[in-house]
């Protein structure tokens, strides 16, 4: 890997190029603005900075890093966060400082075309598919291991809803890219819902609303042919699944089925919670995830 840094009016943009599996992965570290240091309580300081990766087609994937500010020489375990359909990473910000203050790096990014307010470029919601989101996550996982403060051997992936489905599919395809997998109310039911709407693939329109988002034909066609349960069984590392017992968008039985398929999984059902955690349920989920990561370092 080679690297060059240039200063533009006080802003330092560090570009690096890494050759991975025959492709070229570009990443821009800290080039969008200065670092911000915030206090997460109990005397713990967190540094926040924007970090973007470029895939082999020079398409940008943008996110933010949250990391402990106390030690700039250590290599920390990293937790990569994947947001759900139609939502950007900022929706889940209530989690991030807690993870970073526990002694890990948290990287939360926006999928290209994943949300109307997402910062990643080159795709719209109508152009996004599960496949494009899988490509984005693979780009991130292959590049983030080379960030100077990341322990490349301790990479964890956390996904929510559709982001959890995408994370699970990537884990099945590239288990070598992660240490363990964490799924929040994983939307493994998306293909079933698409097939209920369009029993025959040829009836899929050019665009249609789905879960409150206007999506394109490519999204529906890809989901229509997908059997996620068949694919996820290939992942044999540790998996933590958290689901709300009152979730009516992704029924708890969806996670129960996934738990029965994975070889090394734990299902935590959060009583009374719906599709998304808040308050004491979010606190319980955060503590459970931190404990799981600590047990798998």
C-alpha positions in Angstrom: 0.0 0.0 0.0 1.2 3.5 -0.8 0.0 6.7 0.8 0.3 10.5 0.2 -0.9 13.4 2.2 -1.5 17.0 1.1 -2.6 20.0 3.1 -5.3 22.2 1.7 -6.0 25.3 3.8 -5.4 23.5 7.1 -7.3 20.4 6.0 -5.3 17.2 5.7 -6.6 14.7 3.1 -4.8 11.4 3.2 -5.3 9.1 0.2 -4.3 5.5 0.2 -4.6 2.8 -2.5 -4.9 -0.8 -1.6 -5.0 -3.8 -4.0 -7.5 -6.3 -2.8 -8.6 -9.3 -4.8 -7.6 -7.8 -8.1 -9.5 -4.5 -7.5 -8.3 -1.1 -6.4 -9.9 0.3 -3.2 -9.4 4.0 -2.5 -10.0 5.6 0.8 -10.0 9.1 2.1 -9.2 9.4 5.8 -10.3 12.5 7.7 -10.6 14.7 4.6 -14.0 16.3 5.2 -13.2 18.4 8.3 -11.4 18.4 11.6 -11.9 15.8 14.2 -14.4 16.5 17.0 -13.7 15.4 20.5 -16.7 14.9 22.8 -17.1 13.5 26.3 -19.3 10.4 26.7 -19.5 10.6 30.5 -17.4 9.1 33.3 -14.4 11.0 32.0 -14.3 9.1 28.7 -13.4 11.2 25.6 -14.5 10.1 22.1 -13.1 11.4 18.8 -15.5 11.6 15.8 -14.4 12.1 12.2 -15.8 11.5 8.8 -14.2 8.6 6.8 -15.1 7.8 3.2 -14.1 4.9 1.1 -14.1 4.7 -2.7 -14.9 1.5 -4.5 -13.1 0.4 -7.7 -15.5 2.6 -9.8 -14.6 5.7 -7.7 -18.0 5.7 -6.1 -18.0 7.2 -2.6 -19.2 5.5 0.5 -19.3 7.9 3.4 -19.6 7.4 7.2 -18.3 8.5 10.5 -15.8 7.0 12.9 -16.3 7.1 16.7 -13.3 6.0 18.6 -11.6 6.3 22.0 -9.5 9.5 22.2 -7.2 8.4 25.0 -4.7 6.3 23.0 -3.7 7.1 19.4 -1.2 4.3 19.1 -3.4 1.3 19.9 -5.2 -0.9 17.3 -8.8 -1.2 18.4 -11.4 -3.8 17.5 -13.9 -2.2 15.1 -17.7 -2.5 14.8 -19.1 -1.7 11.4 -22.7 -0.6 11.5 -25.2 -1.1 8.6 -28.4 0.9 8.7 -31.8 -0.3 7.6 -33.9 0.4 4.4 -34.6 4.1 3.9 -32.6 5.2 6.9 -29.2 6.8 7.1 -26.6 6.0 9.8 -27.4 9.2 11.8 -30.8 7.6 12.8 -28.9 5.2 15.1 -26.5 7.7 16.6 -27.7 7.0 20.2 -25.7 3.7 20.1 -22.4 5.0 18.8 -20.8 6.8 21.8 -21.6 3.9 24.1 -19.8 1.5 21.8 -16.7 3.8 21.4 -16.5 4.5 25.1 -16.4 0.7 25.8 -13.0 0.6 24.0 -13.7 -0.1 20.4 -14.0 1.8 17.1 -17.5 2.3 15.7 -17.8 3.0 11.9 -21.3 3.8 10.7 -21.8 4.5 7.0 -24.6 5.2 4.6 -25.3 2.8 1.8 -25.3 4.3 -1.7 -29.0 5.0 -2.5 -30.0 3.5 0.9 -31.7 6.6 2.2 -32.9 10.0 0.8 -30.6 11.9 3.3 -27.7 9.5 3.0 -24.2 11.0 2.3 -22.9 8.2 0.0 -23.2 9.1 -3.7 -23.9 7.7 -7.2 -27.2 5.9 -6.5 -30.8 6.8 -5.8 -33.3 4.8 -3.8 -34.8 3.5 -7.1 -31.4 2.3 -8.2 -30.4 0.6 -4.9 -30.7 -3.2 -4.5 -29.6 -5.7 -1.9 -26.7 -6.4 -4.2 -25.5 -2.8 -4.3 -25.6 -2.7 -0.5 -23.7 -5.9 -0.3 -21.0 -4.5 -2.6 -20.8 -1.4 -0.4 -20.3 -3.4 2.8 -17.7 -5.5 1.1 -15.8 -2.4 0.1 -15.9 -1.1 3.6 -14.8 -4.3 5.2 -11.9 -4.8 2.8 -10.7 -1.2 3.3 -11.3 -0.5 7.0 -8.8 -3.2 8.1 -6.0 -0.9 6.8 -7.0 2.2 8.8 -4.1 2.9 11.2 -6.0 2.5 14.5 -8.0 -0.6 13.5 -7.1 -4.2 14.6 -7.6 -6.0 11.2 -8.2 -9.3 13.0 -11.0 -8.0 15.2 -13.7 -6.7 12.8 -17.3 -7.1 13.9 -20.4 -6.3 11.8 -23.7 -5.0 13.2 -26.8 -4.6 11.0 -30.3 -3.4 11.6 -33.4 -4.6 9.7 -32.4 -4.6 6.0 -28.9 -3.7 7.0 -28.9 -6.9 9.0 -30.0 -9.0 6.0 -27.3 -7.4 3.9 -24.7 -8.1 6.7 -25.8 -11.7 7.0 -25.5 -12.2 3.2 -22.0 -10.7 3.1 -21.0 -12.8 6.1 -22.1 -16.0 4.2 -20.1 -14.9 1.2 -17.0 -13.6 3.0 -16.8 -14.9 6.5 -13.0 -14.2 6.4 -13.8 -10.4 6.6 -15.3 -10.5 10.1 -14.8 -12.0 13.5 -18.5 -12.3 14.4 -21.9 -11.0 13.3 -24.6 -9.1 15.2 -28.2 -8.7 13.8 -30.9 -6.4 15.1 -34.4 -7.5 14.0 -33.0 -8.8 10.7 -35.4 -8.4 7.8 -35.0 -11.9 6.3 -38.6 -11.7 5.4 -38.1 -9.1 2.7 -38.0 -11.7 -0.1 -41.2 -13.3 1.2 -43.0 -10.0 1.3 -41.9 -9.2 -2.3 -43.2 -12.6 -3.5 -46.5 -11.9 -1.7 -46.8 -8.6 -3.6 -45.7 -10.1 -6.9 -46.2 -13.9 -7.1 -44.8 -13.8 -10.6 -41.6 -11.9 -11.3 -42.9 -10.7 -14.7 -45.6 -8.7 -12.9 -43.0 -6.5 -11.1 -43.5 -2.8 -12.1 -40.7 -0.4 -13.0 -41.1 1.1 -9.5 -43.3 0.7 -6.5 -43.6 1.7 -2.9 -42.2 -0.8 -0.3 -41.9 -0.2 3.4 -42.5 3.5 2.8 -39.9 3.9 0.1 -40.2 4.1 -3.6 -37.9 1.4 -5.0 -37.0 0.2 -8.5 -37.6 -2.9 -10.5 -34.1 -4.2 -9.9 -34.6 -4.3 -6.2 -37.8 -6.3 -6.4 -36.5 -8.7 -9.0 -33.4 -9.5 -7.0 -35.3 -10.0 -3.7 -38.0 -12.1 -5.5 -35.4 -14.8 -6.3 -33.6 -14.7 -3.0 -33.7 -17.4 -0.3 -31.7 -15.8 2.6 -32.1 -18.8 4.9 -30.3 -21.1 2.4 -27.4 -18.7 2.1 -26.8 -17.7 5.8 -26.2 -21.3 6.8 -22.7 -21.0 5.3 -21.6 -18.6 8.1 -20.3 -20.8 10.9 -18.8 -18.1 13.2 -20.6 -16.6 16.3 -23.8 -14.7 15.7 -25.9 -12.6 18.1 -29.5 -11.8 17.1 -31.6 -9.3 19.0 -35.3 -9.0 18.3 -38.3 -7.3 19.9 -41.2 -9.6 20.9 -43.7 -7.0 19.7 -42.2 -6.4 16.3 -45.0 -6.4 13.7 -42.8 -5.5 10.7 -40.4 -8.4 11.0 -42.1 -11.0 13.2 -40.0 -12.6 16.0 -40.4 -16.0 14.2 -38.1 -14.7 11.5 -35.2 -14.4 13.9 -36.2 -17.7 15.6 -35.9 -19.4 12.2 -32.5 -17.8 11.6 -31.3 -18.9 15.0 -32.3 -22.5 14.2 -30.2 -22.4 11.0 -27.0 -20.8 12.3 -24.6 -23.2 13.9 -23.2 -20.8 16.5 -25.9 -18.3 17.3 -27.7 -16.7 20.3 -31.1 -15.2 20.1 -32.0 -12.5 22.6 -35.7 -11.6 22.6 -36.4 -8.2 24.1 -39.8 -8.4 25.7 -42.4 -5.8 24.5 -40.1 -4.0 22.1 -41.0 -3.4 18.5 -39.0 -2.8 15.3 -36.3 -0.7 16.8 -35.1 -0.2 20.4 -35.3 2.8 22.6 -34.9 3.7 26.2 -34.2 0.8 28.5 -34.5 -1.6 25.6 -31.7 0.3 23.7 -29.6 0.2 26.8 -30.1 -3.6 27.2 -29.3 -4.1 23.5 -26.1 -2.0 23.8 -24.9 -3.8 26.9 -25.7 -7.2 25.3 -23.7 -6.3 22.1 -20.7 -5.0 24.1 -20.6 -8.2 26.2 -20.9 -10.3 23.1 -18.0 -8.5 21.4 -15.9 -8.7 24.6 -16.5 -12.5 24.7 -15.3 -12.9 21.1 -12.2 -10.7 21.0 
